[in-house]
């Protein structure tokens, strides 16, 4: 309405109604006077955040009730019979409200209270409630519900009286974007739908006080999609006011049939408030994967109340010490300003951060020696890699979700307070221990090339990626990490590795250990196995039908059956004791290495005879076998294979 005023005018008339009797005494009829009701209608707070429109529209219908001052709606005889749920229509260019059926007049005597609501309905309950249904909003938002009861004890007057309408519903606006490691693209955001589960979807508006009663049906509310870009999508919905203690709600983001979820306790959603939520969908898309709430902004729909950001916390300090003359820092936050003290006496630098925008800064010191950098503010992501850091303290920043501190000189790292961490890359440092038991939200842990002798990931049940290669681990228990897809534990002195529980594994790198057995029979999703340079005497890959790369070189294998691995493109089994090999079922192969085995000329000829003749570049290495010099190379070359004898 943009603070525009609507004149409500009703012509003078007389209406008489007789409403039964009490104690056998007749009720006197309501007598209308000669003064026309003259009302101005305004929307309070400001209409700039009204959902349906920014002003009243022609044909908008408002319900009006006039009752005796001080009486309840349900009191017998409280409502003037000729002004009980009168429909008032907006007509004409002047935005004037007229009663299309009969005029409304002040009573002949006595003062009145006005109650009004929008949108009008003829179906008011006997208890003076109006039905509201918010279940499905995917095709468009429902009409906003407005309510007014500010005019009380009003004496008849010809002067305009202003009704202030207030919003009865809360509005939720969602912005969802891809996170740091997201694989979502423009097509995903275009097709994305969302809803909220656990909210009440139907209730009745109590015209006595504007509250909602008889809340029922906690179904999924489908949100209305307002737009999408290559990197985000936006949604809106109207919801009933709620109170903490109403249970839990879950935000649902659907992408191609897969669902990201974020569950929280029902918050206080107040009427006439707009709630802006910013979400991230991080890492590869997986069924029932968890969304991340970055921040919440409440906008009261008032002229005199500024936007209030409830997500920004007070100072959250991180420090790091560097010996490097020039450092590079990358930050990302929610909203607000971050202060950076570079530790050399120069003025503090203040950096405004916006959602999903990275701040990068290269800073060069004029003097040598160590400098301690202090960063104050709500930081979601910090990348301080390759800065020759000798210390890093992030324990005070509990909002940190991604931390990249690789390629430094850190001997210790405390992340026990960073319970929101989803990605930690601390590889290529000098860490002798790492405690991630409190980081139960971790999805990716990259701690390779350190000096770790133990690593407990039993509490990190959400882990999808674990890189712990090039350490000094003698044992590794991943039995609780059932979501694990990538495991790299190569170049450790491991004597055993059990992955039977890790049925989601697609890549397994465990080369250069001391393994004597490896059971991958339960890992049917495996696409890549790197188990070379161990002490394996046998390897059963018959269940791994999705396998495309198999590297089992430098073991003690005497045989290898790859007949079930029809997707195999790369096979390296060199430096074993294999005496025969059949690759007739492996028609996708492009690279084969069978060097340094026990294949004589007949065995090599037989193996070359099983090679496929499909088009494309294909290479096989057969060097350092007993039959390398005397086998028939033309068996392979006539099929388009390049054969090397070294």
Buried (B, 14 or more C-beta within 10 A) or exposed (E): BEEEEBBBBBEBBBBEEEEEEEEEEEBEBBBBBEBBBBBBBBBBBBBEBBBBEBBBEEEBBBBBBBBBEEEEBEEEBBBBBBBBBBBBBBBEEEBBBBBEEBBBBBBEEEBBBBBBBBBBBEEBEEEBBBEBEBBBBBEEBBBBBBBBBBBEEBEBEEEBBBBBBBBBBBBBBBBBBBBBBBEBEEEBBEEBBBBBBBBBBBBBBBBBEBBBEBBEEBBBBBBBBEEBEEEBBBBBBBBBBBEEEBEEBBBBBEBEEEBBEBEEEBBEBBBBBBBBBBBBBBBEBBEEBBBBBBBBBBBBBEEEEEEEBEBBEEEBBBBBBBBBBEBBBBBBBBBBEBBBBBBEEEEEEEBEBEBBEEBEEEBEBEEEEEBBBBBBBBBBBBBBBBBBBBBBBBBBBBBBBBBBBBBBBBBEBEBEBBEBBBBBBBBBBEBBEBEBEBBEBBBBBBBBBBEBBEBEBEBBEBBBBBBBBBBEBBEBEBEBBBBBBBBBBBBBEBBBBEBEBBBBBBBBBBBBBEBBBBEBEBBEBBBBBBBBBBEBBBBEBEBBBBBBBBBBBBBEBBEBBBEBBEBBBBBBBBBBEBBBBBBEBBEBBBBBBBBBBBBBBEBBBBBBBEBBEEEEEBBBBBBBBBBBEEBEBEBBEEBBBEBEEE
